[in-house]
Amino acid sequence: MTDISSGNKISVRQICFILTAYNAASKLLLYPTNAAFEVGNALIFSALFNLILQTVVIWSVSYLCSRTDKTFFGLLENTFGKVTARIVYAFFALYFIVTAIIPTVEQQWLVNDAFYDTMPKLVIFLPFFIFSVYAGVKSFTNVGRCADLCLPIFAVTAAGFLIMSVGEADFSNLLPVMRQPIKSVAGYTLASMFRFSESAFLLMFMGHFKYKKGDAAKLTVSYVVGGLVVIAVMATFYSLYGALTPTRSFAISNISVFFPVIGFVGRVDLFFVYAFDIVVLFAIVLNIQMSVHCMCLTFNRDLRIIYSLCINAVLIALTFIFNNRYLLLRNAIGRWLWIPALLFAYIIPLLCWALRRRDRK
């Protein structure tokens, strides 16, 4: 069997950074706007409920890592055999490709909306795929090093967005609490479940880091911190615009426009948007890196460049197909993507406790 473990070591600290920074960055593109459109001022409750559910799964996988030093592939192989393990990883590879579609398209719209609104979206976005192909071949060790760089950027920019906006927000816009029907909130909570699926990443990291006492708590708290940042930004965003929030595109490029200093020196907040987008880029390509990792084990060949090229070719094609059709994509994803998200990021991680953790005699 091809050994892809070389260079695939990552530390708990770096995974914590991923669960905080990438977790929040991937959700702060069009998710706040979509949530405001679907459930109005109840958007934070929908996000909170999803955060609670995913936190339970994150803790479950983290605690399982204290009971075995095997990888997820190793647990599957030890329980069902090598062929079944490869089949499961093939489905995970496909899942990571599917979950990369929405953030990739949203990133394309952000680039055009906030940076280059006078140029064609597809032309200016093609360099992203060059970066994506290059990043897709990198190992977990490189993923961890990038997380080390991204966390300070995320911390400074997220704090900057909140500092520049919270003083201008009217939090009474969030009242009355739960004005929307419970059925509507529950429906959108289910439809947006795919945005809270980081346990699938943690499942791939299993066995690639050295677990120490207390690491489960560290990983879980890190995920909660990232989720609370998302909820804080969503609450502030809605408090600024109220019923007009669904008409505002991106939270990170609109949340700070009322900062008094901007009236004197111009859009200094765009520097924060540029920096924050660096974290978003690495959060998106993490899906591609995970898919490449799964393909290496599925086909028992470490042909990362080929897998990365194929995955990005699919994403380029889908980007062209859904150009100017974001609403169609959003509705389709909201209707169907919760099903694979429920399976791959909730049910399978919880069922991992039933896998054989001791070697067969």
C-alpha positions in Angstrom: 0.0 0.0 0.0 1.2 3.5 -0.8 2.5 5.3 2.2 1.2 8.8 2.3 1.8 9.3 6.0 5.2 10.8 5.3 4.8 14.6 5.7 1.2 14.2 6.9 1.9 15.0 10.5 0.0 17.9 12.1 -0.1 19.2 15.6 -3.1 19.7 17.9 -2.4 23.4 18.0 -2.6 23.7 14.3 -5.9 21.8 14.1 -7.2 24.1 16.8 -6.3 27.0 14.6 -8.1 25.4 11.7 -11.2 24.8 13.8 -11.3 28.4 14.8 -10.1 30.5 11.8 -11.2 28.3 8.8 -14.4 27.5 10.6 -15.4 31.1 10.8 -13.9 32.3 7.5 -15.8 29.8 5.4 -19.1 31.0 6.9 -18.8 34.7 6.6 -19.2 35.2 2.9 -22.9 34.9 1.9 -24.2 32.8 4.7 -25.2 35.8 6.9 -27.1 37.3 4.0 -28.8 34.0 3.1 -29.7 33.4 6.7 -31.2 36.9 7.0 -33.3 36.3 3.9 -34.6 33.0 5.1 -35.3 33.6 8.8 -34.8 37.3 9.4 -33.7 38.3 12.9 -33.7 34.6 14.0 -30.5 34.0 11.9 -28.4 33.8 15.0 -30.6 31.0 16.5 -30.3 28.9 13.4 -26.5 29.3 13.5 -26.4 28.6 17.2 -28.4 25.4 16.9 -26.1 24.1 14.1 -23.1 25.1 16.2 -24.3 23.1 19.2 -25.0 20.0 17.1 -21.6 20.1 15.3 -19.8 20.8 18.6 -21.1 17.6 20.0 -19.7 15.7 17.0 -16.4 17.5 17.2 -16.1 16.5 20.8 -17.0 12.9 20.0 -14.3 12.6 17.3 -11.7 14.5 19.5 -12.4 12.1 22.4 -12.2 9.1 20.1 -8.6 10.2 19.2 -7.7 9.7 22.9 -8.8 6.0 22.6 -6.8 5.1 19.5 -3.8 6.2 17.6 -5.1 4.8 14.3 -6.2 6.9 11.4 -9.8 6.8 10.2 -8.7 4.7 7.2 -6.9 2.4 9.7 -10.1 2.0 11.7 -12.1 1.1 8.7 -9.5 -1.3 7.4 -9.2 -3.0 10.7 -13.0 -3.4 11.0 -14.2 -4.1 7.4 -11.0 -4.6 5.4 -9.0 -2.6 2.9 -11.5 -2.6 0.0 -14.3 -1.2 2.1 -12.0 1.4 3.6 -11.1 2.6 0.0 -14.7 2.7 -1.0 -15.6 4.9 2.0 -12.7 7.2 1.3 -13.8 7.5 -2.3 -17.2 8.8 -1.2 -15.5 11.2 1.2 -13.4 12.5 -1.7 -16.5 13.2 -3.6 -18.1 14.8 -0.6 -15.3 17.2 -0.1 -15.5 18.2 -3.8 -19.2 18.9 -3.4 -18.8 21.0 -0.3 -16.1 23.1 -2.0 -18.6 24.3 -4.7 -20.6 26.8 -2.6 -17.6 28.6 -1.0 -15.8 28.7 -4.3 -18.7 30.3 -6.1 -19.2 32.7 -3.2 -15.5 33.6 -3.3 -15.8 34.4 -6.9 -18.7 36.8 -6.2 -16.7 38.4 -3.3 -13.7 39.1 -5.6 -16.0 40.8 -8.1 -18.2 42.6 -5.5 -15.5 44.0 -3.2 -12.3 44.1 -5.3 -12.8 44.2 -9.1 -16.4 45.2 -9.8 -15.6 46.6 -13.2 -14.0 43.5 -14.6 -15.6 40.2 -15.7 -15.9 37.8 -12.7 -14.5 34.7 -14.4 -11.5 36.4 -15.9 -10.3 37.8 -12.5 -11.1 34.6 -10.7 -9.2 32.1 -12.8 -5.9 32.8 -10.8 -7.6 31.3 -7.8 -7.6 27.9 -9.5 -3.8 28.1 -10.1 -3.4 28.6 -6.4 -5.9 25.9 -5.7 -4.0 23.3 -7.9 -0.8 24.2 -6.2 -2.2 24.1 -2.7 -4.2 20.9 -3.4 -1.0 18.8 -3.6 0.3 19.8 -0.2 0.4 17.5 2.8 -1.2 17.9 6.3 2.1 19.3 7.5 1.9 22.2 5.1 -1.8 22.6 6.0 -0.8 23.1 9.6 1.9 25.6 8.8 -0.6 27.7 6.8 -3.0 27.5 9.7 -0.2 29.0 11.9 0.0 32.0 9.6 -3.8 32.4 9.1 -4.8 32.5 12.8 -3.2 35.9 13.6 -4.6 37.3 10.4 -8.1 36.0 11.3 -7.9 37.3 14.9 -6.8 40.8 13.8 -9.3 41.1 11.0 -12.3 39.6 12.8 -11.6 41.9 15.8 -11.3 44.8 13.4 -14.7 44.2 11.8 -16.4 44.0 15.1 -14.7 47.1 16.6 -15.5 49.2 13.5 -19.2 48.1 13.4 -20.4 47.3 16.9 -20.6 51.0 17.9 -22.9 51.8 15.0 -25.2 48.7 15.5 -28.7 48.9 16.8 -29.2 45.5 18.5 -32.9 46.2 19.0 -33.2 45.0 15.4 -32.8 41.5 16.8 -36.0 41.9 18.8 -38.5 40.4 19.2 -36.7 37.1 19.7 -37.9 34.2 17.5 -40.5 36.3 15.6 -40.3 33.8 12.8 -42.2 30.5 12.9 -40.3 27.6 14.5 -40.9 25.5 11.4 -39.1 28.1 9.2 -36.1 28.3 11.6 -35.9 24.6 11.9 -36.1 24.2 8.1 -33.3 26.6 7.4 -31.2 25.1 10.2 -31.4 21.8 8.4 -30.8 23.4 5.0 -27.6 25.2 6.2 -26.3 22.1 8.1 -23.6 21.7 5.4 -21.9 24.9 6.5 -21.2 23.3 9.9 -19.4 20.1 8.9 -15.8 20.5 10.2 -16.0 17.1 11.9 -15.3 15.6 8.5 -11.9 17.4 8.4 -11.2 16.3 12.0 -11.9 12.7 10.9 -9.3 13.0 8.2 -6.7 14.4 10.7 -7.3 11.5 13.1 -4.2 9.5 13.7 -2.0 12.2 12.1 -1.4 14.1 15.4 -0.1 13.0 18.8 -3.0 13.1 21.3 -2.3 14.4 24.8 -4.5 14.6 27.8 -6.9 17.5 27.5 -6.7 17.9 23.7 -10.3 16.9 23.2 -11.3 19.9 25.3 -8.9 22.2 23.4 -10.2 21.1 20.0 -13.9 21.5 21.1 -13.3 24.9 22.6 -11.5 26.1 19.5 -14.4 25.1 17.4 -16.9 26.9 19.7 -14.8 30.1 19.6 -14.9 30.1 15.8 -18.6 29.5 15.8 -19.2 32.3 18.3 -17.3 34.7 16.1 -19.6 33.8 13.3 -22.7 34.4 15.5 -21.3 37.8 16.7 -20.7 39.0 13.2 -24.1 37.8 12.1 -25.8 39.6 15.0 -23.9 42.8 14.4 -24.5 42.6 10.6 -28.3 42.3 11.1 -28.3 45.0 13.8 -26.7 47.4 11.3 -29.1 46.8 8.5 -32.2 45.3 10.0 -34.9 44.3 7.5 -32.5 45.5 4.7 -29.9 42.8 5.6 -31.0 40.4 2.8 -30.2 43.2 0.3 -26.6 43.5 1.5 -24.3 40.9 -0.2 -21.2 40.2 1.9 -21.1 40.7 5.7 -17.3 41.3 5.7 -17.4 44.0 3.1 -20.5 45.8 4.4 -20.3 45.5 8.2 -17.8 48.3 8.7 -19.0 50.9 6.2 -20.6 53.1 8.9 -17.3 53.3 10.8 -16.9 57.1 11.4 -13.2 57.2 10.4 -14.1 56.0 6.8 -15.9 59.3 6.2 -12.5 61.1 6.6 -9.9 58.8 5.2 -11.9 56.5 2.9 -12.5 52.7 2.9 -9.6 51.7 5.2 -11.8 48.7 6.1 -11.0 47.1 2.7 -7.5 46.3 4.0 -9.2 44.1 6.5 -11.3 42.5 3.8 -8.2 41.8 1.7 -6.4 40.2 4.7 -9.5 38.3 5.8 -9.9 36.9 2.3 -6.5 35.2 2.6 -7.9 33.1 5.4 -11.0 32.4 3.2 -8.8 31.1 0.4 -7.0 28.6 2.6 -10.3 27.5 4.1 -11.7 26.8 0.7 -8.6 24.8 -0.6 -8.7 22.7 2.6 -11.7 20.9 1.0 -9.5 20.2 -2.1 -6.6 19.1 0.0 -8.8 16.6 1.9 -10.3 15.3 -1.4 -6.8 14.7 -2.8 -5.8 13.0 0.5 -8.8 10.7 0.2 -8.0 9.9 -3.5 -4.5 8.9 -2.6 -5.8 6.3 -0.3 -8.7 5.3 -2.5 -6.5 4.5 -5.5 -3.4 3.5 -3.5 -1.3 5.9 -5.6 0.3 9.2 -4.4 -0.5 11.1 -7.6 -1.4 14.4 -5.9 -0.9 16.7 -8.8 -3.1 14.6 -11.1 -5.9 14.4 -8.5 -5.6 18.2 -7.8 -5.8 19.0 -11.5 -8.9 16.8 -11.9 -10.7 18.3 -8.9 -10.0 21.8 -10.0 -11.1 21.0 -13.5 -14.5 20.0 -12.1 -14.7 23.2 -10.0 -13.8 25.4 -12.9 -16.5 23.7 -15.0 -19.1 24.2 -12.2 -18.0 27.8 -11.8 -18.7 28.5 -15.4 -22.0 26.6 -15.3 -23.2 28.5 -12.2 -21.9 31.9 -13.3 -24.8 34.4 -12.7 -26.9 31.4 -11.4 -26.0 31.6 -7.7 -29.7 31.6 -6.6 -30.3 28.4 -8.5 -27.2 26.8 -6.9 -28.1 28.1 -3.5 -31.6 26.6 -3.7 -30.4 23.3 -5.0 -27.7 23.0 -2.3 -30.1 24.0 0.4 -32.6 21.4 -0.7 -30.2 18.5 -1.1 -26.7 19.0 0.4 -27.9 18.6 4.0 -28.3 14.9 3.3 -24.6 14.1 2.6 -23.6 16.6 5.3 -25.7 14.8 7.8 -24.1 11.5 6.7 -20.5 12.4 6.4 -20.2 15.1 9.1 -22.6 13.8 11.7 -23.6 10.2 11.4 -20.4 8.6 10.3 -18.2 10.5 12.8 -20.5 9.3 15.6 -20.6 5.8 14.3 -16.7 5.6 14.4 -17.0 4.6 18.0 -18.3 1.2 16.8 -15.2 0.6 14.7 -12.6 -1.9 15.9 -9.8 0.0 17.6 -7.6 -3.0 18.4 -5.6 -4.9 15.8 -7.0 -8.2 14.6 -5.2 -11.2 16.1 
